[in-house]
Amino acid sequence: MEPFFEVMDELQLQSFSLAQQSALTNRLYTVIEGAKPPEGYQSTGALIYTLENTPSAHPLFLDDELIKVSPWLVEVDPISPLFNWLISNANDYPFVLFWSNHTLEQVKPFMVNLLKARSPEGDSLFFRYYDPAVFNAFIEHSQDDVIKNRLGGASAIATYSSYDSNPNRSYWRVRELKNIEINVKSASAVEPPEISFNQQEWQALCDYKRDTSLKNMGIYLKQNYPDHLKDIDSIELQQFVSRCITQGEELGFFTQNELEQWLDLSLFFGECFVDNHNYSWIQKIVSNTELSTTSKLQQLNQYLDFYQARSAI
């Protein structure tokens, strides 16, 4: 059975927040992006301390040298200037919301712990869970007890979600969690759990990463080849990018820089150019197991430069 969540607009979200605050002494928390300074502020910390007189807040990166790029955990009032700023800027500035009857000091170790996770294969990862698109993997695919254990006893979670069918409106996905008791009363004595993803969560995160990559690659092509693509609509472009990235990954190209170079080649020679008998030299390069991906792309780009120069004559 898939977890159930509600879709709310701004007014419904604020009403829900006020109702949560008045029930069971629930507190509203937010974890806010830190690497990207908010417009008009030098840092996320500056935003918090400007809009809140005496904020209950803590950076999640424990190294003082990283405080300027640290995400922040903040207890926020649903009628405060900070909450209003977040809601107004949700489309441009990442943050997530959750409700808990525990103090900031009690939930803080769980929020720090959540920054480190493991893939199903056991690889150690930095987990940017405060990105709404990433947090949606929890909302859509995680069981209540798992979320509560990870967040230190949250009663509800919420994240921003825009709908393309109505880009002028904002929506939030809100999920209330079953009343499962999580003991964090003595935070110093509780060890937050190791974060590992189930297959559904991992697939959702991989899908998000791929969708983001497709979007970024489409932007890359439009910026670099505006004349070539002026008559191509966005859907057709995304389909082209998707096919090219799939082929590039099958050949061992995975980084953004490698895939951008592969797109350059595909745009000039055609997306099926690897199998084009007129370019027999391509297959010799990409199938050479003694060459690194960097060397393969260097050789392919040498041919690209040659053909572009010949076309310009």
Beta strands, then each sheet from edge to edge (+ up, - down):
strand 1: 6-8
strand 2: 27-32
strand 3: 56-59
strand 4: 72-75
strand 5: 95-100
strand 6: 116-118
strand 7: 124-126
strand 8: 154-162
strand 9: 170-176
sheet 1: 1+ 9- 8+ 5- 2+ 4- 3+
sheet 2: 6+ 7-
end
